[in-house]
């Protein structure tokens, strides 16, 4: 058995969700999955692909037409400039892009800077490749990495750092970065020969200021990850993209090829429809998320669960009331058992203990009922 596997654990997020799913009448605000259906025109493209017997392999990097459409999508939305033939790769979801990218660039003994709290997926992949995650705790800085902490961490670990991970808008906190903040990071990162893994899968769900991509600001070092899962409610179709320097993308494609051969053909053709004719499909969803966010954050703050207003994605990261202590798993188990409301314990995310993550990718009816149940639970505990 690979020795690195002994140092990783299965996803506590998925395990907790599975455990609480057995509770009758449970309202789950757990997983990061849109509750919207895939747009009809996209579903029809997938159905047409199957009917036309497009059930054979595509090129490993993906359909050329889809890579063109993905490059155009990124250019029109975020001002990037990628050659679809050599700089864009179609992957099996953003997860596939993360795995292939980290596996391609990491060697045993390398270090990867990871600001936390963050979705924990990156951590086991780093470890499985024999590298070491270097955590930078942002919990005292509004859950944002600061230029000072970035500079200090790079200076301390400069000889071993191979990459840094950015995920913004961020899971689990919903924070994101303005252009001025990103430009401050870029000024520092340009001084080092390292990769920037920029996971921007929630880029279409940014509230307020438009999303700014590191793929535009630092293209020579950035491996930009995106996809259709969140923007087009296509999580199960499993289509993501990674874009970056051609020489690096060619090597990442080798890992992708050896791992999965190619993404599913009919899913690629559905994603092509989404990219070509559904450029703004996510906007109606975003407006609904915005209403849910405003309602949920106001309710949480009213109930004494301090919550900053998320600037993106569809998560609220709420502080557990002090009288419950800081054991987030204990709090969430008690809440699920007594009030039939399921949240994700903050401890599932590094540096997240004492908080809970609440997904508002659920209907207003469910959110309203969940808040009523939460209100009663807090009143008697």
C-alpha positions in Angstrom: 0.0 0.0 0.0 1.2 3.5 -0.8 2.6 4.8 2.5 1.2 8.3 1.9 -2.3 6.9 2.1 -1.6 6.1 5.8 -1.4 9.9 6.4 -4.8 10.8 4.9 -8.3 10.3 6.0 -11.6 10.0 4.1 -13.6 13.2 3.6 -15.2 14.0 7.0 -17.7 16.3 5.1 -19.1 13.4 3.1 -19.1 11.1 6.1 -21.0 13.5 8.3 -23.5 14.2 5.5 -24.0 10.4 5.1 -24.4 10.0 8.9 -27.1 12.7 9.3 -28.9 11.7 6.2 -30.3 8.7 8.2 -32.2 11.1 10.5 -35.9 11.3 9.6 -37.2 14.7 8.5 -33.7 16.1 8.3 -33.1 19.4 6.5 -29.7 19.2 5.0 -27.7 22.4 4.4 -24.5 20.4 4.0 -23.1 19.8 0.6 -22.0 22.4 -1.9 -24.3 21.5 -4.7 -26.7 23.8 -6.5 -30.4 22.9 -6.0 -31.2 24.2 -9.4 -31.6 21.8 -12.4 -29.2 22.0 -15.3 -30.7 24.4 -17.9 -33.0 22.7 -20.4 -31.0 23.6 -23.5 -27.9 22.0 -21.9 -29.7 18.8 -21.0 -31.1 18.7 -24.6 -27.5 18.9 -26.0 -26.5 16.0 -23.8 -29.5 14.0 -24.9 -28.8 14.8 -28.5 -25.2 13.6 -28.1 -26.5 10.2 -26.8 -29.1 9.9 -29.6 -26.4 10.6 -32.2 -24.3 7.8 -30.7 -21.5 10.1 -29.7 -20.3 7.5 -27.2 -16.7 7.1 -28.2 -13.5 8.7 -26.8 -12.7 12.3 -27.5 -9.1 13.6 -27.6 -7.6 13.3 -24.2 -7.5 17.1 -23.7 -11.2 17.3 -24.7 -13.2 18.2 -27.7 -11.4 21.0 -29.6 -14.6 22.9 -30.0 -15.2 22.8 -26.2 -11.6 24.0 -25.5 -12.3 26.9 -27.9 -15.5 27.7 -26.1 -13.9 27.5 -22.7 -11.1 29.8 -23.7 -13.7 32.3 -25.1 -15.8 32.0 -21.9 -12.8 32.8 -19.7 -11.7 35.6 -22.1 -15.2 37.2 -22.2 -15.8 36.9 -18.5 -12.4 37.6 -17.0 -10.1 39.0 -19.7 -7.8 36.0 -19.9 -5.9 35.0 -23.1 -5.4 31.3 -23.6 -4.7 29.3 -26.8 -7.3 26.6 -26.7 -5.2 24.2 -28.7 -2.2 24.2 -26.2 -3.3 26.0 -23.0 -6.7 24.6 -22.1 -7.5 21.1 -20.9 -10.9 19.6 -20.2 -10.9 17.6 -16.9 -13.3 15.4 -14.9 -14.6 18.3 -12.8 -12.5 20.9 -11.0 -11.4 18.0 -8.8 -9.8 16.3 -11.7 -8.0 19.5 -12.6 -6.7 19.9 -9.0 -5.5 16.3 -8.9 -3.8 16.3 -12.3 -2.2 19.7 -11.7 -0.7 18.9 -8.3 0.4 15.4 -9.4 2.1 16.9 -12.4 4.1 19.6 -10.6 4.9 18.1 -7.2 7.9 16.0 -6.2 8.5 14.3 -2.8 9.9 17.0 -0.4 8.2 19.9 -2.1 6.0 22.3 -0.1 2.6 23.8 -1.0 1.3 27.0 0.7 -2.4 26.6 1.6 -4.3 29.5 3.3 -6.9 28.1 5.7 -9.8 27.6 6.3 -10.2 26.0 2.9 -12.0 23.1 1.2 -9.7 20.2 2.4 -9.5 18.4 -0.9 -6.1 19.9 -1.8 -4.4 18.6 1.3 -4.6 14.8 0.8 -3.6 15.3 -2.9 -0.5 17.2 -1.8 0.3 14.5 0.7 -0.3 11.6 -1.7 2.4 13.2 -3.9 4.9 13.2 -1.1 4.8 16.9 -0.6 4.0 18.9 2.5 1.2 21.4 3.0 2.3 24.7 4.7 -0.8 26.2 6.3 -1.3 29.9 6.7 -4.1 30.6 9.2 -6.3 33.5 8.1 -8.9 33.2 10.8 -7.7 36.3 12.6 -7.6 38.3 9.3 -11.2 38.1 8.2 -10.4 34.7 6.6 -8.3 36.4 4.0 -4.6 35.9 3.3 -2.6 39.1 3.7 0.4 40.2 1.6 2.5 40.3 4.8 1.7 36.7 5.7 2.3 35.6 2.1 5.7 37.4 2.0 6.8 36.0 5.4 5.8 32.4 4.5 7.5 32.5 1.2 10.7 34.0 2.8 10.7 31.3 5.4 10.1 28.3 3.1 11.5 29.7 -0.2 13.8 26.8 -0.9 11.1 24.1 -0.9 7.9 25.9 -2.0 6.6 24.6 -5.3 3.1 26.1 -5.3 0.5 28.1 -3.5 -3.2 27.3 -3.6 -5.8 30.1 -4.0 -9.5 29.2 -3.9 -11.8 32.3 -4.3 -14.6 32.9 -3.8 -13.6 30.6 -0.9 -15.2 27.4 0.4 -16.2 27.4 3.3 -16.2 31.1 4.2 -17.5 32.8 1.0 -14.7 35.5 1.1 -13.1 36.6 -2.1 -10.4 39.0 -3.2 -10.6 42.4 -4.8 -8.3 43.3 -7.7 -6.1 45.5 -5.5 -5.6 42.6 -3.1 -4.7 40.2 -5.9 -2.3 42.7 -7.4 -0.5 42.9 -4.0 -0.1 39.1 -4.1 1.1 39.2 -7.7 3.9 41.7 -6.8 5.2 39.2 -4.3 4.6 36.0 -6.3 6.5 37.3 -9.3 9.7 37.2 -7.2 9.5 33.4 -6.8 9.6 30.5 -9.3 6.5 28.8 -8.0 3.1 27.8 -9.4 -0.2 29.4 -8.5 -3.1 26.9 -8.4 -6.0 29.3 -8.7 -9.3 27.4 -8.1 -12.0 29.8 -9.3 -14.8 27.4 -9.7 -17.2 29.8 -7.9 -16.2 32.8 -10.1 -19.7 33.2 -11.6 -21.2 33.4 -8.0 -19.4 36.6 -6.9 -21.6 39.3 -5.3 -20.8 43.0 -5.6 -17.5 43.7 -7.4 -16.8 41.6 -10.5 -14.5 38.5 -10.2 -10.9 39.2 -11.1 -8.9 36.2 -12.2 -5.2 35.5 -11.4 -5.2 33.9 -14.9 -5.3 37.5 -16.2 -3.0 39.1 -13.6 -0.3 36.4 -13.5 -0.7 34.1 -16.5 2.9 32.9 -16.7 2.7 31.3 -13.2 -1.0 30.5 -12.8 -2.8 27.3 -13.4 -6.4 28.5 -13.6 -9.2 26.0 -12.6 -12.8 26.5 -13.5 -15.8 24.6 -14.9 -19.5 24.3 -15.3 -20.5 22.6 -12.0 -21.4 25.7 -10.0 -22.1 28.2 -12.8 -24.5 26.0 -14.7 -25.7 23.6 -12.0 -23.9 20.7 -13.7 -22.1 19.0 -10.8 -23.0 15.5 -11.9 -21.8 16.0 -15.5 -18.2 16.3 -14.2 -16.7 18.8 -16.5 -13.9 21.2 -15.5 -11.2 23.1 -17.2 -7.6 24.0 -16.4 -5.7 26.7 -18.3 -2.1 27.8 -18.1 1.3 27.9 -19.8 1.4 25.4 -22.7 4.5 23.5 -21.5 2.9 22.8 -18.2 -0.6 22.0 -19.5 1.0 19.4 -21.8 2.4 17.6 -18.7 -0.8 18.0 -16.7 -2.6 16.4 -19.7 -0.4 13.4 -19.4 -1.5 12.8 -15.8 -5.1 13.4 -16.9 -4.6 10.9 -19.8 -3.1 8.2 -17.6 -5.8 8.6 -15.0 -9.1 8.9 -16.9 -8.2 8.9 -20.6 -10.8 11.7 -21.3 -13.9 13.2 -19.9 -17.2 11.8 -20.8 -18.2 12.6 -24.4 -21.8 13.5 -23.9 -21.0 15.6 -20.9 -18.5 17.5 -23.0 -21.1 18.2 -25.6 -23.5 19.4 -23.0 -20.8 21.7 -21.6 -20.1 23.0 -25.1 -23.8 24.1 -25.3 -23.4 25.7 -21.9 -20.3 27.6 -23.0 -21.6 28.6 -26.4 -25.2 29.5 -25.7 -25.5 29.7 -21.9 -22.9 32.3 -21.2 -25.1 34.0 -18.5 -27.1 31.0 -17.3 -25.7 31.4 -13.9 -26.9 35.0 -13.4 -30.5 34.0 -12.6 -29.2 31.5 -10.1 -26.9 34.1 -8.6 -29.8 36.5 -8.0 -31.6 33.7 -6.1 -28.5 32.9 -4.1 -28.2 36.5 -3.2 -31.7 36.7 -1.7 -31.0 33.5 0.2 -27.7 34.8 1.5 -29.2 38.0 2.8 -32.0 36.2 4.5 -29.7 33.6 6.1 -27.0 35.9 7.3 -29.6 38.2 8.9 -31.2 35.3 10.7 -27.9 33.8 11.9 -26.8 37.2 13.3 -30.2 37.6 14.9 -29.9 34.2 16.6 -26.4 35.1 18.0 -24.4 33.1 15.5 -22.0 35.8 14.3 -21.7 35.6 10.5 -19.9 37.9 8.1 -21.6 38.6 4.8 -20.2 36.2 2.2 -18.9 37.9 -1.0 -19.2 34.8 -3.1 -20.1 31.1 -3.5 -23.1 29.9 -1.5 -21.8 29.3 2.0 -22.2 31.1 5.3 -19.5 30.4 8.0 -21.2 31.0 11.3 -19.7 31.2 14.8 -21.1 28.7 17.3 -22.6 30.5 20.3 -20.0 30.5 23.2 -22.2 28.6 25.6 -21.9 25.5 23.4 -18.1 25.5 23.5 -16.0 25.1 20.4 -16.6 21.4 19.5 -18.3 21.9 16.1 -18.9 18.2 15.6 -20.6 17.9 18.9 -22.8 21.0 18.2 -23.8 19.7 14.7 -24.6 16.2 15.9 -26.8 17.6 18.7 -28.5 20.0 16.3 -29.2 17.2 13.8 -30.5 14.9 16.4 -32.7 17.3 18.3 -33.8 19.8 15.6 -33.3 17.8 12.4 -31.1 20.5 10.8 -27.8 19.3 9.3 -24.8 21.7 8.9 -21.2 20.9 8.3 -18.9 21.2 11.4 -16.2 23.8 11.0 -13.6 21.3 12.1 -14.0 19.6 8.8 -11.9 22.5 7.5 -8.5 23.2 8.8 -8.6 26.2 11.2 -12.4 26.1 11.1 -13.1 24.7 14.6 -15.7 26.7 16.5 -17.7 27.5 13.4 -20.3 25.7 11.2 -20.6 25.9 7.4 -24.1 26.4 6.1 -24.9 25.9 2.4 -27.6 28.1 1.1 -27.8 26.2 -2.2 -31.2 25.2 -0.9 -34.7 26.6 -1.4 -35.9 29.6 0.6 -38.6 27.2 2.0 -35.9 24.9 3.4 -33.8 27.8 4.7 -36.8 29.4 6.4 -37.8 26.1 8.1 -34.2 25.4 9.0 -33.9 28.8 10.7 -37.1 28.3 12.6 -35.9 25.0 13.9 -32.5 26.5 14.7 -34.3 29.3 16.6 -36.2 26.8 18.8 -33.0 24.7 19.3 -31.0 27.6 20.6 -33.9 28.8 22.8 -33.9 25.6 24.8 -30.1 24.9 24.9 
